[in-house]
Amino acid sequence: MEGRYPNLLIAAGVAKLTGQKARHIRERGFNKQYYLDAIEALIQEHQPIPRSEIDRLLLDKLPEVLNDKQKKAKIHNLMAELARKGRIENRSSRGHPEWHTVDQTVV
């Protein structure tokens, strides 16, 4: 088993032996950079983006072992990381955010 209690999932080796490779990846999810890149690409191509669109993009891609509240918290943390790094910013209110990418060119 992998993960931390109570969110345990089958180990990669066990999944391979039992023919549950796809299940293992669905439960484990993708690496964090995949999610960060997806958020940034969505915002960059279609800005401004409300939080609901980011949720729509990622909710079904996050690990199945997470409940909806945990998935929304994960998305919040990913967006906060991008904002801290200066990659995205909210140019509206907290109640109705509109996310934009930050221009990275130096004048």
C-alpha positions in Angstrom: 0.0 0.0 0.0 1.0 3.6 -0.7 -0.1 6.9 0.8 -1.1 7.9 4.3 -3.9 6.5 6.3 -6.9 6.8 5.7 -6.1 7.5 2.0 -4.2 4.3 1.1 -4.0 3.0 -2.4 -2.5 0.0 -4.0 1.3 0.1 -4.7 2.6 0.2 -8.2 4.1 -3.3 -8.0 0.8 -4.8 -6.8 -1.1 -2.9 -9.5 1.2 -4.3 -12.1 0.8 -7.9 -10.8 -3.0 -7.7 -10.5 -3.7 -5.9 -13.7 -4.9 -2.7 -12.0 -2.4 -0.3 -13.5 -5.0 2.2 -14.7 -6.7 2.2 -11.3 -3.4 2.9 -9.6 -2.8 6.0 -11.8 -6.4 7.2 -11.3 -6.1 6.9 -7.6 -2.6 8.3 -7.4 -3.2 11.3 -9.7 -0.6 13.1 -11.8 2.4 15.0 -10.6 1.9 18.5 -9.3 3.6 20.2 -12.2 1.0 18.7 -14.6 -1.8 20.5 -12.7 0.2 23.8 -12.4 0.8 23.8 -16.1 -2.8 23.1 -16.9 -4.0 25.9 -14.8 -1.5 28.4 -16.3 -2.3 27.3 -19.8 -6.0 27.7 -19.3 -5.6 31.2 -17.9 -3.0 32.3 -20.5 -5.2 31.2 -23.4 -8.6 32.3 -22.2 -8.1 35.0 -19.6 -9.9 36.2 -17.5 -10.9 32.9 -16.0 -13.2 32.4 -13.0 -12.4 29.8 -10.4 -15.4 27.7 -11.6 -13.6 27.1 -15.0 -10.4 26.0 -13.2 -12.5 23.6 -11.1 -14.1 22.3 -14.3 -10.7 21.7 -15.8 -9.2 19.8 -12.8 -11.9 18.2 -10.7 -12.1 15.0 -12.8 -8.3 14.8 -13.2 -7.5 14.8 -9.5 -7.1 11.5 -7.6 -10.3 9.6 -7.1 -9.4 8.9 -3.4 -10.0 12.7 -2.7 -13.5 13.9 -1.9 -14.9 17.1 -3.4 -13.9 19.2 -0.5 -10.3 17.9 -0.7 -10.2 18.4 -4.4 -11.2 22.0 -4.1 -8.6 22.6 -1.4 -6.0 21.0 -3.7 -6.9 23.4 -6.5 -6.8 26.3 -4.1 -3.3 25.3 -3.0 -2.1 25.0 -6.6 -3.5 28.4 -7.5 -2.0 29.9 -4.3 1.4 28.5 -5.3 1.1 30.0 -8.8 0.1 33.4 -7.3 3.0 33.3 -4.8 5.4 32.6 -7.7 4.0 35.6 -9.5 2.6 33.5 -12.4 -1.1 34.4 -12.0 -3.1 37.0 -10.2 -6.7 37.8 -9.3 -7.7 41.2 -10.8 -11.2 41.2 -9.2 -12.8 40.5 -5.9 -12.4 37.4 -3.7 -16.1 36.6 -4.2 -15.9 36.8 -8.0 -12.3 36.2 -8.9 -11.0 36.8 -12.4 -7.6 35.1 -12.9 -5.0 36.5 -15.3 -1.4 35.5 -16.1 1.2 38.0 -15.0 3.3 39.5 -17.8 6.8 38.0 -17.3 8.7 40.4 -19.6 11.1 42.7 -17.9 11.2 46.3 -19.2 
